[in-house]
Amino acid sequence: MRLRKPPRLLPGDRVGIAAPASYLRRDQREFFFRGVEALKDMGLEVHYRADVLDRRHLYFAGEDEDRAKELIDLLLDPTIKAVFFLRGGYGTQRMIPYLGDLGGIAPKVIVGGSDLTVLHAFLGRKWGWVTFYGPHLTTPSFAEGERKTRESFVRTLTSFKPPDPIPCEVLRKGKARGVILGGCLSSLVTTLGTSYQLQAQGAILFLEDRGEAPYRIDRMITHLRSAGVLEGARGVVFGQMPGCDLPEKEGLLKEAILDSLRGDFPILFGLPSGHGPINMTIPLGVEVELDGEEGLLRFLEAGVL
């Protein structure tokens, strides 16, 4: 299925901020306001509810229905051109049943990572939207102005040109083309058995995570393979995977990846998106080339119109 792209962002556009998952601790609020200022520096008008920073549940930034309504209101508001998110954590999946059937509305720029992986999966499978795996407002690399994070964010969301090729480490050689799908591995596993379960047939799969030991990475990949999710995948590119290797046996993670992903498709490692010191913005649902000879992820189209 050819996914629908949102219009690119322009100076003066009005954008919204939602909190679909965890609440923000008081000691993290400075990052939120820095992130808001970063959006304003792009020439964007920023809108969010007065209670976006409230904690109204054990883990979450509000009740499930309230968090869903906040997002729905932004999606249905014709003056809102993009939706960004407070943070990840946990809780996005709990609100998805309340989103209803809004697939007929025009796509908007949606940017998030980590726990927002399940929303990307939902919007791609159920509504047919191209979305963007990237930083939240409170992601340190974005809020603190890390150069590659900010530059990728601006260019990917505002330019008709495809993002620049991204160099990665080659774990297995080969070349492949397909649409890029995926996100946080531990979140993707939770989509199994749902109506928005990831399907990698004909796709390049992007997987990233943090703090998961090699055996747990192997277990999750094995789970995806056993469920048929990986059947027909043309290649896999991993993120930076911080804290996923063992200090006493460095390199075990890559061994586990190669062992769990047997086949003749290319595998790259170290894409600087998601958890890690650099968080580049990746359009999900666009065609890419995975070059396991030169070690490059090439984007063959932009994610915006």
C-alpha positions as a LaTeX table, in Angstrom:
\begin{tabular}{lrrr}
\hline
Residue & $x$ (\AA) & $y$ (\AA) & $z$ (\AA) \\
\hline
Met1 & 0.00 & 0.00 & 0.00 \\
Arg2 & 1.27 & 3.44 & $-0.97$ \\
Leu3 & 1.16 & 5.58 & 2.16 \\
Arg4 & $-0.10$ & 9.17 & 2.14 \\
Lys5 & 2.39 & 11.94 & 2.89 \\
Pro6 & 1.61 & 15.10 & 4.86 \\
Pro7 & 2.33 & 18.61 & 3.57 \\
Arg8 & 5.72 & 20.00 & 4.54 \\
Leu9 & 5.96 & 22.51 & 7.36 \\
Leu10 & 6.27 & 26.20 & 6.52 \\
Pro11 & 7.16 & 29.22 & 8.65 \\
Gly12 & 4.05 & 30.48 & 10.39 \\
Asp13 & 2.41 & 27.04 & 10.58 \\
Arg14 & 0.56 & 26.24 & 13.79 \\
Val15 & 1.66 & 23.00 & 15.48 \\
Gly16 & 0.41 & 21.11 & 18.51 \\
Ile17 & 1.96 & 19.20 & 21.39 \\
Ala18 & 0.28 & 16.14 & 22.90 \\
Ala19 & 1.12 & 13.93 & 25.89 \\
Pro20 & $-0.03$ & 10.41 & 24.94 \\
Ala21 & 2.22 & 8.45 & 27.28 \\
Ser22 & 4.10 & 9.16 & 30.51 \\
Tyr23 & 3.97 & 12.37 & 32.49 \\
Leu24 & 6.98 & 14.65 & 32.73 \\
Arg25 & 8.87 & 14.88 & 35.99 \\
Arg26 & 9.36 & 18.35 & 37.42 \\
Asp27 & 13.12 & 18.14 & 37.00 \\
Gln28 & 12.61 & 17.52 & 33.25 \\
Arg29 & 10.37 & 20.51 & 32.54 \\
Glu30 & 13.24 & 22.72 & 31.47 \\
Phe31 & 13.71 & 20.39 & 28.48 \\
Phe32 & 10.08 & 20.91 & 27.49 \\
Phe33 & 10.37 & 24.68 & 27.39 \\
Arg34 & 13.65 & 24.45 & 25.48 \\
Gly35 & 11.92 & 22.18 & 22.94 \\
Val36 & 9.07 & 24.64 & 22.57 \\
Glu37 & 11.57 & 27.44 & 21.92 \\
Ala38 & 13.25 & 25.27 & 19.27 \\
Leu39 & 9.94 & 24.98 & 17.41 \\
Lys40 & 9.40 & 28.73 & 17.69 \\
Asp41 & 12.91 & 29.30 & 16.31 \\
Met42 & 11.73 & 27.38 & 13.20 \\
Gly43 & 9.06 & 30.04 & 12.79 \\
Leu44 & 6.26 & 27.78 & 14.03 \\
Glu45 & 3.36 & 28.81 & 16.23 \\
Val46 & 3.13 & 26.33 & 19.13 \\
His47 & $-0.13$ & 25.26 & 20.77 \\
Tyr48 & $-0.65$ & 22.96 & 23.76 \\
Arg49 & $-3.20$ & 22.47 & 26.51 \\
Ala50 & $-2.56$ & 24.13 & 29.85 \\
Asp51 & $-2.56$ & 20.74 & 31.56 \\
Val52 & 0.00 & 19.09 & 29.24 \\
Leu53 & 2.54 & 18.94 & 32.09 \\
Asp54 & 0.10 & 17.59 & 34.68 \\
Arg55 & 0.41 & 14.17 & 36.27 \\
Arg56 & $-3.01$ & 12.62 & 36.65 \\
His57 & $-2.28$ & 8.93 & 37.00 \\
Leu58 & 0.28 & 6.46 & 38.33 \\
Tyr59 & 2.41 & 6.50 & 35.16 \\
Phe60 & 0.53 & 8.60 & 32.66 \\
Ala61 & $-0.08$ & 12.20 & 31.64 \\
Gly62 & $-3.83$ & 11.76 & 32.21 \\
Glu63 & $-6.53$ & 9.13 & 31.77 \\
Asp64 & $-6.48$ & 7.07 & 28.57 \\
Glu65 & $-9.61$ & 8.71 & 27.12 \\
Asp66 & $-8.33$ & 12.21 & 27.93 \\
Arg67 & $-4.96$ & 11.57 & 26.27 \\
Ala68 & $-6.70$ & 10.19 & 23.18 \\
Lys69 & $-9.05$ & 13.18 & 23.01 \\
Glu70 & $-6.13$ & 15.57 & 23.25 \\
Leu71 & $-4.56$ & 13.92 & 20.20 \\
Ile72 & $-7.86$ & 13.67 & 18.29 \\
Asp73 & $-8.57$ & 17.36 & 18.86 \\
Leu74 & $-5.19$ & 18.25 & 17.35 \\
Leu75 & $-5.67$ & 15.91 & 14.40 \\
Leu76 & $-9.14$ & 17.31 & 13.62 \\
Asp77 & $-8.16$ & 20.96 & 14.05 \\
Pro78 & $-7.61$ & 22.31 & 10.50 \\
Thr79 & $-5.26$ & 25.01 & 11.81 \\
Ile80 & $-2.82$ & 22.43 & 13.25 \\
Lys81 & $-0.27$ & 21.26 & 10.66 \\
Ala82 & 1.85 & 18.93 & 12.84 \\
Val83 & 1.75 & 17.13 & 16.15 \\
Phe84 & 4.79 & 16.66 & 18.36 \\
Phe85 & 4.92 & 14.86 & 21.69 \\
Leu86 & 5.88 & 15.63 & 25.25 \\
Arg87 & 7.78 & 12.39 & 25.80 \\
Gly88 & 7.59 & 8.62 & 25.43 \\
Gly89 & 7.83 & 6.31 & 28.41 \\
Tyr90 & 4.70 & 4.18 & 28.56 \\
Gly91 & 1.02 & 4.55 & 27.79 \\
Thr92 & 0.52 & 5.26 & 24.09 \\
Gln93 & $-0.89$ & 1.81 & 23.38 \\
Arg94 & $-3.55$ & 2.20 & 26.08 \\
Met95 & $-5.13$ & 5.18 & 24.30 \\
Ile96 & $-5.17$ & 3.74 & 20.76 \\
Pro97 & $-8.58$ & 2.00 & 21.17 \\
Tyr98 & $-10.09$ & 5.45 & 21.77 \\
Leu99 & $-8.78$ & 6.99 & 18.55 \\
Gly100 & $-11.63$ & 5.60 & 16.49 \\
Asp101 & $-11.80$ & 5.65 & 12.71 \\
Leu102 & $-10.37$ & 8.94 & 11.50 \\
Gly103 & $-8.46$ & 7.47 & 8.58 \\
Gly104 & $-10.22$ & 9.68 & 6.06 \\
Ile105 & $-8.68$ & 12.89 & 7.37 \\
Ala106 & $-5.70$ & 14.42 & 5.60 \\
Pro107 & $-2.28$ & 13.37 & 6.97 \\
Lys108 & $-0.36$ & 15.71 & 9.23 \\
Val109 & 3.29 & 15.66 & 10.28 \\
Ile110 & 3.57 & 13.29 & 13.26 \\
Val111 & 6.97 & 13.04 & 14.97 \\
Gly112 & 7.90 & 10.80 & 17.91 \\
Gly113 & 9.90 & 7.78 & 18.98 \\
Ser114 & 10.27 & 5.12 & 21.65 \\
Asp115 & 6.78 & 4.36 & 23.06 \\
Leu116 & 5.25 & 6.32 & 20.15 \\
Thr117 & 6.33 & 3.40 & 17.92 \\
Val118 & 2.90 & 1.85 & 18.40 \\
Leu119 & 1.23 & 5.04 & 17.14 \\
His120 & 3.43 & 4.97 & 14.04 \\
Ala121 & 2.39 & 1.35 & 13.47 \\
Phe122 & $-1.29$ & 2.24 & 13.93 \\
Leu123 & $-1.21$ & 5.29 & 11.65 \\
Gly124 & 0.68 & 3.38 & 8.97 \\
Arg125 & $-1.45$ & 0.20 & 8.98 \\
Lys126 & $-4.88$ & 1.65 & 9.75 \\
Trp127 & $-4.81$ & 5.17 & 8.27 \\
Gly128 & $-2.09$ & 4.78 & 5.62 \\
Trp129 & 0.02 & 7.73 & 6.80 \\
Val130 & 3.72 & 8.41 & 6.38 \\
Thr131 & 4.95 & 9.43 & 9.84 \\
Phe132 & 8.32 & 10.40 & 11.31 \\
Tyr133 & 10.44 & 8.56 & 13.85 \\
Gly134 & 12.32 & 11.27 & 15.70 \\
Pro135 & 12.76 & 13.29 & 18.86 \\
His136 & 10.16 & 14.38 & 21.38 \\
Leu137 & 10.11 & 17.92 & 22.74 \\
Thr138 & 12.01 & 16.75 & 25.83 \\
Thr139 & 14.55 & 14.53 & 24.08 \\
Pro140 & 17.86 & 15.94 & 25.39 \\
Ser141 & 19.58 & 16.01 & 21.99 \\
Phe142 & 16.68 & 18.06 & 20.57 \\
Ala143 & 16.07 & 20.31 & 23.57 \\
Glu144 & 19.77 & 21.02 & 24.00 \\
Gly145 & 20.32 & 21.71 & 20.31 \\
Glu146 & 22.55 & 18.84 & 19.19 \\
Arg147 & 23.42 & 19.89 & 15.64 \\
Lys148 & 22.68 & 16.73 & 13.65 \\
Thr149 & 19.43 & 16.13 & 15.55 \\
Arg150 & 18.12 & 19.63 & 14.90 \\
Glu151 & 19.32 & 19.82 & 11.27 \\
Ser152 & 17.75 & 16.47 & 10.40 \\
Phe153 & 14.49 & 17.47 & 12.10 \\
Val154 & 14.19 & 20.73 & 10.17 \\
Arg155 & 15.24 & 19.39 & 6.78 \\
Thr156 & 13.13 & 16.22 & 6.91 \\
Leu157 & 9.95 & 18.09 & 7.85 \\
Thr158 & 10.35 & 21.13 & 5.58 \\
Ser159 & 12.10 & 19.99 & 2.38 \\
Phe160 & 10.80 & 18.30 & $-0.76$ \\
Lys161 & 14.25 & 16.69 & $-1.13$ \\
Pro162 & 14.94 & 13.25 & 0.38 \\
Pro163 & 17.05 & 13.24 & 3.55 \\
Asp164 & 20.78 & 12.87 & 3.01 \\
Pro165 & 22.24 & 9.32 & 3.03 \\
Ile166 & 23.21 & 8.15 & 6.50 \\
Pro167 & 26.40 & 6.10 & 7.00 \\
Cys168 & 26.16 & 2.97 & 9.15 \\
Glu169 & 28.30 & $-0.01$ & 10.06 \\
Val170 & 27.91 & $-3.06$ & 7.81 \\
Leu171 & 27.06 & $-6.30$ & 9.62 \\
Arg172 & 26.06 & $-8.18$ & 6.48 \\
Lys173 & 26.71 & $-7.11$ & 2.90 \\
Gly174 & 24.19 & $-6.78$ & 0.12 \\
Lys175 & 21.79 & $-4.24$ & $-1.34$ \\
Ala176 & 18.03 & $-3.95$ & $-1.00$ \\
Arg177 & 15.18 & $-1.52$ & $-1.64$ \\
Gly178 & 11.86 & $-1.16$ & 0.07 \\
Val179 & 9.80 & 1.11 & 2.30 \\
Ile180 & 11.31 & 1.66 & 5.73 \\
Leu181 & 9.15 & 0.64 & 8.70 \\
Gly182 & 9.75 & $-0.04$ & 12.37 \\
Gly183 & 10.90 & 1.77 & 15.48 \\
Cys184 & 11.62 & 0.72 & 19.05 \\
Leu185 & 11.97 & $-3.07$ & 19.12 \\
Ser186 & 10.41 & $-3.65$ & 22.55 \\
Ser187 & 7.40 & $-1.55$ & 21.51 \\
Leu188 & 7.04 & $-3.29$ & 18.16 \\
Val189 & 6.76 & $-6.64$ & 19.91 \\
Thr190 & 3.70 & $-5.35$ & 21.79 \\
Thr191 & 1.85 & $-4.83$ & 18.49 \\
Leu192 & 1.78 & $-8.58$ & 17.84 \\
Gly193 & $-1.79$ & $-9.83$ & 17.67 \\
Thr194 & $-3.25$ & $-6.36$ & 17.15 \\
Ser195 & $-4.91$ & $-4.99$ & 14.03 \\
Tyr196 & $-1.88$ & $-2.73$ & 13.53 \\
Gln197 & 0.76 & $-5.45$ & 13.89 \\
Leu198 & 3.88 & $-4.61$ & 11.90 \\
Gln199 & 4.32 & $-6.49$ & 8.61 \\
Ala200 & 7.77 & $-6.28$ & 7.02 \\
Gln201 & 6.92 & $-7.99$ & 3.71 \\
Gly202 & 8.94 & $-6.17$ & 1.04 \\
Ala203 & 10.21 & $-3.62$ & 3.57 \\
Ile204 & 13.45 & $-2.40$ & 5.08 \\
Leu205 & 13.03 & $-2.86$ & 8.83 \\
Phe206 & 14.40 & $-0.28$ & 11.25 \\
Leu207 & 14.94 & $-1.54$ & 14.80 \\
Glu208 & 16.34 & 0.36 & 17.76 \\
Asp209 & 16.20 & 0.21 & 21.56 \\
Arg210 & 18.18 & 0.87 & 24.69 \\
Gly211 & 19.17 & $-1.03$ & 27.83 \\
Glu212 & 18.16 & $-4.44$ & 26.48 \\
Ala213 & 20.73 & $-7.23$ & 26.94 \\
Pro214 & 21.76 & $-9.22$ & 23.84 \\
Tyr215 & 19.67 & $-12.24$ & 24.87 \\
Arg216 & 16.59 & $-10.04$ & 25.18 \\
Ile217 & 17.24 & $-8.53$ & 21.75 \\
Asp218 & 17.53 & $-12.07$ & 20.39 \\
Arg219 & 14.32 & $-13.10$ & 22.17 \\
Met220 & 12.34 & $-10.19$ & 20.73 \\
Ile221 & 13.63 & $-10.73$ & 17.19 \\
Thr222 & 12.86 & $-14.44$ & 17.51 \\
His223 & 9.34 & $-13.54$ & 18.67 \\
Leu224 & 8.82 & $-11.33$ & 15.61 \\
Arg225 & 10.15 & $-14.04$ & 13.32 \\
Ser226 & 7.99 & $-16.73$ & 14.91 \\
Ala227 & 4.93 & $-14.51$ & 14.44 \\
Gly228 & 5.72 & $-14.15$ & 10.74 \\
Val229 & 6.43 & $-10.43$ & 11.00 \\
Leu230 & 9.90 & $-10.70$ & 9.46 \\
Glu231 & 8.80 & $-12.87$ & 6.56 \\
Gly232 & 9.74 & $-11.19$ & 3.30 \\
Ala233 & 11.81 & $-8.40$ & 4.86 \\
Arg234 & 14.44 & $-7.20$ & 2.40 \\
Gly235 & 16.91 & $-5.79$ & 4.90 \\
Val236 & 17.36 & $-4.56$ & 8.47 \\
Val237 & 19.02 & $-1.45$ & 9.85 \\
Phe238 & 19.63 & $-1.11$ & 13.59 \\
Gly239 & 19.92 & 2.05 & 15.63 \\
Gln240 & 22.67 & 2.95 & 18.05 \\
Met241 & 21.39 & 0.49 & 20.69 \\
Pro242 & 22.97 & 2.18 & 23.76 \\
Gly243 & 23.34 & $-0.05$ & 26.80 \\
Cys244 & 22.43 & $-3.18$ & 24.83 \\
Asp245 & 25.90 & $-4.73$ & 24.72 \\
Leu246 & 27.70 & $-6.33$ & 27.65 \\
Pro247 & 30.69 & $-4.32$ & 28.94 \\
Glu248 & 32.52 & $-7.55$ & 29.77 \\
Lys249 & 31.94 & $-8.97$ & 26.28 \\
Glu250 & 31.71 & $-6.15$ & 23.78 \\
Gly251 & 30.44 & $-7.30$ & 20.40 \\
Leu252 & 28.03 & $-9.91$ & 21.76 \\
Leu253 & 25.08 & $-7.80$ & 20.65 \\
Lys254 & 26.14 & $-7.86$ & 17.01 \\
Glu255 & 26.77 & $-11.61$ & 17.23 \\
Ala256 & 23.25 & $-12.07$ & 18.62 \\
Ile257 & 21.78 & $-9.96$ & 15.81 \\
Leu258 & 23.51 & $-11.96$ & 13.09 \\
Asp259 & 22.53 & $-15.23$ & 14.72 \\
Ser260 & 18.87 & $-14.30$ & 15.09 \\
Leu261 & 18.58 & $-12.76$ & 11.61 \\
Arg262 & 19.93 & $-15.54$ & 9.43 \\
Gly263 & 19.55 & $-15.07$ & 5.70 \\
Asp264 & 21.09 & $-13.31$ & 2.73 \\
Phe265 & 19.65 & $-9.82$ & 3.21 \\
Pro266 & 21.84 & $-6.83$ & 4.20 \\
Ile267 & 22.08 & $-5.70$ & 7.82 \\
Leu268 & 23.42 & $-2.31$ & 8.90 \\
Phe269 & 24.06 & $-1.06$ & 12.42 \\
Gly270 & 24.34 & 2.30 & 14.17 \\
Leu271 & 21.69 & 4.46 & 12.50 \\
Pro272 & 21.68 & 7.59 & 14.71 \\
Ser273 & 17.96 & 7.75 & 15.38 \\
Gly274 & 15.99 & 6.94 & 18.50 \\
His275 & 17.65 & 6.29 & 21.84 \\
Gly276 & 21.16 & 7.63 & 21.81 \\
Pro277 & 23.16 & 10.86 & 21.75 \\
Ile278 & 21.96 & 11.74 & 18.21 \\
Asn279 & 18.30 & 11.44 & 17.18 \\
Met280 & 17.86 & 12.03 & 13.47 \\
Thr281 & 14.33 & 12.18 & 12.04 \\
Ile282 & 13.42 & 9.19 & 9.85 \\
Pro283 & 10.34 & 9.22 & 7.58 \\
Leu284 & 8.55 & 5.87 & 7.97 \\
Gly285 & 6.76 & 4.52 & 4.91 \\
Val286 & 9.03 & 5.99 & 2.21 \\
Glu287 & 11.23 & 4.03 & $-0.15$ \\
Val288 & 14.88 & 3.63 & 0.79 \\
Glu289 & 17.92 & 1.70 & $-0.36$ \\
Leu290 & 19.98 & $-0.25$ & 2.15 \\
Asp291 & 23.51 & $-0.39$ & 0.78 \\
Gly292 & 25.49 & $-3.07$ & 2.57 \\
Glu293 & 28.50 & $-2.52$ & 0.32 \\
Glu294 & 29.13 & 1.16 & 1.09 \\
Gly295 & 27.37 & 1.13 & 4.47 \\
Leu296 & 24.68 & 3.67 & 3.65 \\
Leu297 & 20.97 & 4.12 & 4.19 \\
Arg298 & 19.75 & 6.11 & 1.17 \\
Phe299 & 16.35 & 7.78 & 1.06 \\
Leu300 & 14.81 & 7.67 & $-2.41$ \\
Glu301 & 12.00 & 10.10 & $-1.65$ \\
Ala302 & 11.01 & 12.75 & 0.85 \\
Gly303 & 8.46 & 12.13 & 3.57 \\
Val304 & 6.50 & 15.34 & 2.90 \\
Leu305 & 4.68 & 16.88 & $-0.04$ \\
\hline
\end{tabular}
